[in-house]
Amino acid sequence: MNNDIEKVKQAKKSFDHILDSKKYADIIKDDGHLSLLLSLVEDSKYDRILDIGTGNGYLAFPLAEKFPTASVCGIDITETIIGKNNQSVKERGISNLIFKDFDGLKYPFDDESFDLIVTRYAFHHFPNIENAICQMNKLLVSGGRVLISDPLKNEEDDGGIIDSLMQVKQDGHIQFYSLNELDELFMSNGFVKGNQIITSMKFPFAQQPEYINIYNGISDQDRDLYQITNENGVVWVNHINVGNTIFVKI
Ligand SMILES: C[S@@+](CC[C@H](N)C(=O)[O-])C[C@H]1O[C@@H](n2cnc3c(N)ncnc32)[C@H](O)[C@@H]1O
């Protein structure tokens, strides 16, 4: 539990500085990916939607627009961005969207409060993942859905290569899950699998010796799992799959 609190603190410290910047907004912006996520959930109507780890509301704002009769709530551990998002809601006169901060561990809602939960690029930050999934299950009405969009660990990455690189940043990264791990986590906690679309992404790490040390310490075979390269002192992950998966509460 203490370790969970420490991880949330680490994430909060790291995201507090960057979430509101234009540079960060440009990094997480991906119009194609956003359209894909919206299309994955468009075959149904919703009354109440929750976006966990909403950040600057990149997904929450379009969800509120796409489902005008639903009430949408975005939650995050970072109070400053929540305040700014709510200010923007007010300025834009949006009536069905609200943002709230929370402690990163206990979702502050009653059981059966939502019929859709989404989370984009935040799932790998959730401490105690089984507990998070159990809570999501309780928050949903029967037949409610979760859409998880997050990078996937390669099934052959036994040594946790991608996680060791990600953890250098000290931004509260817990771990990426492989497709099989993700299925197992949800299917053993009261969900069945719905539609899934795999996308991919590439990204560089900061120019730091820690990344180069890890790069130098792994085999060519391991580098190939994510096409990891060293471009003049900058370590790149050139291909990591992203799982965009719907799970349905039984
Ligand atoms: C990479 S950003 C993604 C933000 C947004 N979902 C998007 O797609 O742009 C990760 C987000 O997860 C949030 N986060 C970190 N730890 C969290 C936790 N334990 N619970 C909920 N959100 C968390 C961060 O504050 C940050 O806003």
The ligand as an SDF file (V2000), in Angstrom:
LIG
                    3D

 27 29  0  0  0  0  0  0  0  0999 V2000
    0.3130    9.6120  -20.6760 C   0  0  0  0  0  0  0  0  0  0  0  0
   -0.8730   10.5400  -19.7880 S   0  0  0  0  0  0  0  0  0  0  0  0
   -2.3440   10.2390  -20.7290 C   0  0  0  0  0  0  0  0  0  0  0  0
   -3.3660   11.3230  -20.5460 C   0  0  0  0  0  0  0  0  0  0  0  0
   -4.6350   11.1800  -21.4080 C   0  0  0  0  0  0  0  0  0  0  0  0
   -5.3930   10.0100  -21.0830 N   0  0  0  0  0  0  0  0  0  0  0  0
   -4.3060   11.2030  -22.8740 C   0  0  0  0  0  0  0  0  0  0  0  0
   -4.6460   10.2670  -23.5970 O   0  0  0  0  0  0  0  0  0  0  0  0
   -3.7130   12.1820  -23.3050 O   0  0  0  0  0  0  0  0  0  0  0  0
   -1.0880    9.5610  -18.3500 C   0  0  0  0  0  0  0  0  0  0  0  0
   -2.0810   10.1430  -17.3630 C   0  0  0  0  0  0  0  0  0  0  0  0
   -2.2880    9.2190  -16.2990 O   0  0  0  0  0  0  0  0  0  0  0  0
   -2.3910    9.9480  -15.1000 C   0  0  0  0  0  0  0  0  0  0  0  0
   -2.1290    9.0170  -13.9820 N   0  0  0  0  0  0  0  0  0  0  0  0
   -0.9500    8.6390  -13.4730 C   0  0  0  0  0  0  0  0  0  0  0  0
   -1.1440    7.7800  -12.4580 N   0  0  0  0  0  0  0  0  0  0  0  0
   -2.4820    7.6060  -12.3390 C   0  0  0  0  0  0  0  0  0  0  0  0
   -3.3230    6.8320  -11.4800 C   0  0  0  0  0  0  0  0  0  0  0  0
   -2.8290    6.0560  -10.5300 N   0  0  0  0  0  0  0  0  0  0  0  0
   -4.6540    6.8910  -11.6660 N   0  0  0  0  0  0  0  0  0  0  0  0
   -5.1810    7.6820  -12.6360 C   0  0  0  0  0  0  0  0  0  0  0  0
   -4.4420    8.4410  -13.4670 N   0  0  0  0  0  0  0  0  0  0  0  0
   -3.1160    8.3970  -13.3110 C   0  0  0  0  0  0  0  0  0  0  0  0
   -1.3740   11.0610  -15.2560 C   0  0  0  0  0  0  0  0  0  0  0  0
   -1.6010   12.1340  -14.3670 O   0  0  0  0  0  0  0  0  0  0  0  0
   -1.6070   11.4390  -16.7100 C   0  0  0  0  0  0  0  0  0  0  0  0
   -2.6100   12.4080  -16.8430 O   0  0  0  0  0  0  0  0  0  0  0  0
  1  2  1  0
  2  3  1  0
  2 10  1  0
  3  4  1  0
  4  5  1  0
  5  6  1  0
  5  7  1  0
  7  8  2  0
  7  9  1  0
 10 11  1  0
 11 12  1  0
 11 26  1  0
 12 13  1  0
 13 14  1  0
 13 24  1  0
 14 15  1  0
 14 23  1  0
 15 16  2  0
 16 17  1  0
 17 18  1  0
 17 23  2  0
 18 19  1  0
 18 20  2  0
 20 21  1  0
 21 22  2  0
 22 23  1  0
 24 25  1  0
 24 26  1  0
 26 27  1  0
M  CHG  2   2   1   9  -1
M  END
$$$$
